[in-house]
Every structure is written in C-alpha cells, then in structure tokens.
C-alpha cells in the first residue's frame, strides 16, 4: 500500500500525494540486484553478422556517430536493442552523453532489467557510480576500462606495456575486438588541471598530461576464418577410414593415416578457408590525434600497398568506419593514411556535410512541418541549415575532396549496413536506409487527409493580422467544414500591465522537450529555453538531447549563439529526464568561449546533481559553478543576505504583497501541506540553515548569479519546494521593471515553472499573478480515474494543472511533460482550457503573442483529430523510477 497524504488547495479541495516517493522511500526506486551478463552458445560458421550505422552524429552534429556490430547471438554498440557490450571511442559528453538514457531503457526491460558491459579508455567507473543517484538500477552496468589508469597522486599506472600495443577486449568464437589508443600530441594543460588527481602521464611519448576525455580509440573487429569444406574422398585416398579422425581434421588437427605410414594434415583434406572479415572503427577527433595515428606501428599488419602485394602476416581489412570529423578526414594526411588499406570500403560516419540536412527523427520532423503549416508564429520552420548558410568554401560544400579518395569511400547514411556474414553477402547494403520526405510532400499529404486545414491555417494567421481586433473566435470542426462559434472567454480584452507596449525582443519561451521519462519519436524530454534575445538566455531543465533540439530549432550557428549567451541553467530535480543533456551543453559552451574572457556558468540544481557533474569534470572541464537550489529559495536568500549584510533589504524573491504590478503574495486562503508540516522529515530539510562552510561557499556564487540576472534584465530567480521526490523544486523568474518612451514604469513579467509535482500550496503561492505558468501534466487527462496513478507517481493531471493556474490567477498556462502514452497530443477538454495551451517540441511563444495562445488550441485539435488517442504501447515502465 502506498503511503498517501493530502496537501490542501484553498480551504476545501484536497490533493493527495505519495509521501514515500516524495521522501525517497518508495520501494520502486530501490536498486535491483547486480545482474550478471547472459551466457550464449556461439556458432562462428552459422551466423549472420553486419556493421550498421545507427546515427551519423545526428543531423545536428550534437553527438558522436553510433555504430552497431551485429551477430545473431551478440550485439556490440560503439558510442552509445538487446546489447551485450557498449564501446566508447572516447569518454566524454559527446560519446557518453547518451549512456544514462540507454541504461534507463535497459533498466525498464523485463522484470529485472538487463545487464551490460561498458568499455572505454581510462577509468570511468566513478561516472557510472555517480549515475546511481538518478538511475536506481545502475548496478547492472559492468565497467570495463583499458589503457593507463590514474594513480592516487596523478601519475599514470599500467605503464609497463608499450602504449600503442592493442588491448584485446573480446576474444570468443565469433569475434575478436581489440582497442588501440590515440593520444593528442599537443595538449594544453591548465593550472587547475595540473592540480587534479585524474592526470595521466605518458613519459615515453613526451606528452606530460591529459584528461581521460582526450584519449580516443581505434577498435579492430576481426571475425575468425571459416575452414574449408571437408572432402571425404581425399581423406579416403590418403588411407583414412570414416570415424573420429575425420572430426579431428575438421577441427584443425593432424592425424596418422590408417593404411599408410603418413601424417594427414587438415590442408590435405579441406578446401580453401574463407578469411574472416575485418572492420576498423576509427575515432581521430583532432589533427593532434592524427599525428599519433600516422605513426602507429601496431596497425602495420593491416596495411597493403597499392599493388596489393601482401607481406606475410598481413590482414585484409574489408571495411573502415570513420567516426572522425570531416575537419580531420578531409586533410591530405588523413587521406594518405586511408589509402594504406587498399580496396577496403571506407564509410565516412563523422560529421559530414551530406548528413546535416537530413532530419534523423523523421516522425518528429513530420509533425514539426505540419505544425509550422498550421501556425508558423508558434511553430517556426525547423532550423535545418543549408550549405549556403554555413559560409563554407565551395569545394567543401560540394565535397570535391571525395574525388581524391579511393572509389570505395562513401558518406554514411542512417541504417546503412555492411554485411560480414554470410560471406556471399559481403559488402554494402543500402536497402534499410529510410526514404526522405520533403516538406512539400508532407503538406500535400496533410491537405489530402484534412482538406479544411488550409482554411484553418488562414484563420490562425488572422489572429496576428487582426490582433488589434478584440473580437475573438473559437473553431469547432465537423466532417466537412470549419464552423466558427464564439466563446465568451475568447472575448478577453484585458491584458496584464506587464504586457503593455511589449516588444518582440523582450522574451520568448521555446519548449525544446515536452515529454516525460525518456525521449520518444514525437517528444523529447524536458527542456525549456528562455530566450532573452540580446540579453542572453536561461535554460530550465536540460534533458537528454537538448543540444540537438537547440540546433533543430535555431540551426547550427544559431544554437552556438544561444549556448554562448546562456546566463544560467536551472535544474528542477535529479531524475534523468531533466538533466542528462547538461554535460554536452557545458562542453560546447567551454569550446565556444575558449580564448574569450568569461565567467564559468552557474548551474542551479538539487544537491545530488553536483556529485554527477563533479564526476563528469574528471573526464573534461565543464567550466561551471554549482549552486544548490536550496540556496535560492526565499528563506535561504533572506538568511544569506542577512549574513552578508546586517542591513537586510527585501529579498528579490520575497512573495508577500504585490511587486512590479504583479500580485505575488500568498493565496488568500490559509494553505498548508502535511508534507512540509512542522516536525516532518521534509520540513526539517527545507528549514535547515546549512553549515557555515556551505553558506560561505554559496555567497560569492549568489553574488555572481545576481549580477548575471541583472545583465539579463531579470530581478530574481527564486526556487521553491514541490511535491515529487527529495529535493524537487519549481522556479520563479521575475523580470525587472521597464520604462516606456514617456517615462512610465511598466512592471516586469513573471514566469513560473512547476518542475515535476503534485499540486501543492507552495506552487500555488509562487504562481500567484504569474504572466505564464508552465505546468507539468504527465497524466494528461481530465478523467478522475487517472488521479490515483498521478498520486502514485507524484505528478499532476491536466485538470489539476489547470486548476492550479486558475487558483493562482495566472494569465496563461502552458502544459508540458506529457507521458509518452500520449504520443502526439494529449486528451483534453476545451471547456476547461480558456487560458491554456498544449506544448509541443519546438513550440516558440513570444511574450508579445502570449494573449493568442488559447485561440490556437481548437485548431491543434483539428490537426490531430484522428490521433487524440492513448497509445499504451508507448507508455514506459520507467515512469515508476523517473517521471
């Protein structure tokens, strides 16, 4: 039985919640037993094997390419299915950023999850261990490290062997997988790096130190040869009788003839053997690594000259998959190195120009095109960039460098295969590559399915062209035509004072991820980009794939500018669907600002997140400062300001009374919550003052936060506790006042984001008078039957989210964080949605358009009229551990 409690809303209505889950005592969150890897019977001869491209670094170039090595009894994936082994070509955010999501998927498979080996250069066990704070079943991960290991004093251990000798990782009946390490020959070492215990030393190479993330890997995959067919006639001619000796010869052993005084060797009675295919996966990330690659002696047996003269002991490489970026592969030195493999098939799977215009998430791209057709104001065209906008030299744009390569070099495409077994099928297979649909084809299909959508699009456009006309209309749809009926709530004439004379350069809300638990083909996980235009930007939550979503929305250059301009990143709680895209964003920002004077970005998040980020920083510098959400609550801000200055002024986050023309006081009713009641476990956490050391460390970071918020035109960022899991928060962003052209003071807008939560008084209090409340609605239904499920997971239903916004007097409500059981559009009742809209990925709401939001909802219902159903197959078991 779940332990149920109630939090009051107002004076009469009561919202239940799961106390055990909120306090972190829910049995469903407990780690499962340490699973062992499955043992399978392998047959090297009778098997299917191929290499397949799973992603070409994504269309957005935000991740490293992924490659699958498939056998019918085993699976090996490079750069994270039923998977036995994951191999990382580097241990950094670009290659390991998808690990948490993959491990969560494996955790949800079957009754007990699945176990997997993860291989990588250097020791990254601490990173997996840190994931246990948000992946309860991370015990199923078996880390397998190779290469030099950091010692306690920063010196490298395991240096007794020659550094460029291959490390044999797997050697069984079907495949031998070896790893060769590549080092950067030109490594910049900062003073802070020199102090860390994770330095690695390579005295024999002249390389003084490096971080684990600077090491990259060449993986060599060798399939065994298949012995030739046994010829019983030849055996009989050599004096052998049928029997056990036939078997010995087939196993490769020599035997004595039964009739003659001779030894019969396997080569005497077997046909020619079929050599085992060999595949190389090469990750050479920089030109500095290329220097090491060119000088590796251990690869000599795999080289052939142009005349195909094979020295004894040489091995024929059939396929080389290049994970290296085009900035490296297009150099003369790299192409010269490629030519050493003779007739091998080269697959260029790095960040090639050909790949960047191809949306890899087809279902999501299809919905984005349809939404853009209906309402381009809220759903701008995806930022897929074209070659002419990249300002690249024409010879690169047309990839003329391919002419200098061997004829066997081709760019990778998603789901491209190279068959290894059966031998008769050896070679490329393009049959699985998905067909591409142009935007025009998608819209033509849409108009065929819903003919009236063309008129609907025009009507939506009139909301902007006639935006000064206060007569509003609501659309309801029958089978043949659009019938317009007026609804009283759409005649709203009063705008909040903060929207007076608002410009389009003030603020924009970009919903990058609107799903919960794990990414789906329609919705990515939580992330909200607050675009403050020339004043910078703020991220609220940063789920897996956030960088890719930024690039889909703004294009590669626009996303780079957005990341450069980030002022702060705020994380609501420790569940993986809210923060596992963070390291990738931070690593890109570090690279973009390299050599430019700047301050480390401030990450505001729950305390457990710091442990994970600290583990990541052992791999690569993330250039950040961490601030516990607790230090940005109203009570903590007041206490810290008092400590800093005895003449305490009103806290920036103080909710009492009215401020900037927006009512931000507590709800009129006397609200309370048993979860935060005096003496409760949660109340003691929220009211504890923190140690003197913690407070002293927080004060300078809070000063920096206050400064960057002021630069962004914000008066305050205030966190508040919510009811979901331990250390779960919502947040208030309060803009500073504006002065209009005649000197009038215009109050600043206010955005409230709920994070994941049950309805609770703290959220209602914080949302009082909000311009926009962004509220989770994981259980997106108005059915009372779903409330119990929402309570069990400490989430909110659609109805409850709307009621919170109504109770708080929020001007507009945006619902997000939908369960993946609602794949395209959640179920909703329009009669309750008079100030509300449903969020979709890439939805961009400019503050100047916020008044239009509810008017668009009926047209969205038309667009998805045949798809407003619950898809139980898309629901995921991980909700119990994550959502």
Buried (B, 14 or more C-beta within 10 A) or exposed (E): EBEEBBBBBBEEEEBBBBBBBBBEBBEBBEBBEEBEEEEEEBEBEEBEBBBBBBBBBBBBBBBBBBBBBBBBBBBBBBBBEEBBBBBBBBBBBBBBBBBBBBBBBBBBEEEEBBBBBBBBBBBBBBBBBBBBBBBBBBBBBBBBBBBBBBBEEBBBEBBEEEBBEBBEBBEBEBBBBBBBBBBBBEBEEEEEBEEBEBBBBBEEEEBEBBBBBBBBBBBBBBBBEBBBEBBEEBBBEBBBEEEEBBEBBBEEEEBEBBEEEEEBBBEBBBEEBBBBBBBBBBBBBBBBBBBBBBEBEBBEEBBBEEEEEEEEEBBBBBBBBBBBBBBBBBBEEBBEBBBBBBEBBBBBBBBBBBBBEBBBBBEBBBBBBBBBBBBBBBBBEBBBBEBEEBEEEEEBBEBEBBEEBBEBBBBBBBBBBBBBBBEEBBEBBEEEBEEEBEBEEBBEBBBEEBEBBBEBBEBBBEBEEEEEEEEBBBBEBEEEEBEEEEBEEBEBEEEBEBBEEBEEBBBBBBBBBBBBBBBBBBBBBBBBBBBBBEBBBBBBBBBBBBBBBBBBBBBBBBBBBBBBBBBBBBBBBBBBBBBBBBBBBBBBBBEEBEEEEEEBBBBBBBBBBBBBBEBBBBBBBBBBBBBBBBBBBBBBBBBBBEBEEEEEEEBBBBBEEEBBBBBBBBBEBEBEBBBBEEEBBBBEBBEEEBEEEEBEBBBEBBEBBBEBBBEBBBBBBBBBBBBBBBBBBBBBBBBBBBEEEEEEEBBBBBBBBBBBBBBBBBBBBBBBBBBBBBBBBBBBBBEEEBBEBBBBBBBBBBBBBBBBBBBBBBBBBBBBBBBBBBBBBBBBEBEBBBBBBBBBBBBBBBBBBBBBBBBBBBBBBBBBBEEBEBBEEBBBBBBBBBB
